[in-house]
Amino acid sequence: MFKVFKKWWKYLTAKFSKKFDDKADPAVQLEQALRESQDQHRRLKEQAANVIANQKQSEMRLNAKMAELEKLNANARQALIMAADAAKAGDTAKSNQYNSAAETIANQLIQVEKDVEGLKAMVLDATQAADQAKAAVEQNGRLLQQKLAEKQKLLSQLEQAKMQEQMNSAMAQLQETVGDDVPTMNEVQQKIEARYAKAKAASELQDASVESSILEIEQATANVEAQSRLSELRAELGLDGAAAPAVEQPKPAEG
């Protein structure tokens, strides 16, 4: 039962995440991503600063121990010299006292030498860690600069995408019906083309009728001229008494 609930929970989470990503403004998401990168770089610098500070503190402790070691070495030498001088002077008590002090200093010297060796190893590790932290900060800084440089490019592409989407929407509106009482551009174009074609056809028919009438008139005129010429020829031949065929008058052209 728990596994089923877990699967449903993951499914619903993915579904709502997708809906959110679909509706989210890419410019805002880009700003969020850059802000997160900047915060990450700031946290990395703080961590690197702590590592470098630890390395500096280790160096300071090492330097202090080195100074203490040098001082103990000098005191031990001085104690031995004073013990030898006291022995030469026959002052056994003083000689023993200085030798005892030199022995105490020698014990301190051994402990400080151990501390110095430990601090040297610590400083070496801290220095390596500090170098790695510096390199990480430098690398992340370069990546951040690249992201900042890409920001303007992405924003420019986003504006171009928005402009293209607006153009696509405008072109789609020219092809789609915007309302029941508003025709599309295609419908208007088809209507205009139909009226133009009809008017053009009527004009061609009218031109054909006029041409037909003119042709009929020309043919009638030619017949009259032919009959007149035949009458002249009959007169010349003395055939006036012959019955001449009647000349048909041209019928008026039908409208």
HELIX and SHEET records of a PDB file:
HELIX    1   1 PHE A    2  LYS A   23  1                                  22    
HELIX    2   2 PRO A   26  LYS A   88  1                                  63    
HELIX    3   3 THR A   92  GLN A  175  1                                  84    
HELIX    4   4 MET A  185  LEU A  237  1                                  53    
END                                                                             
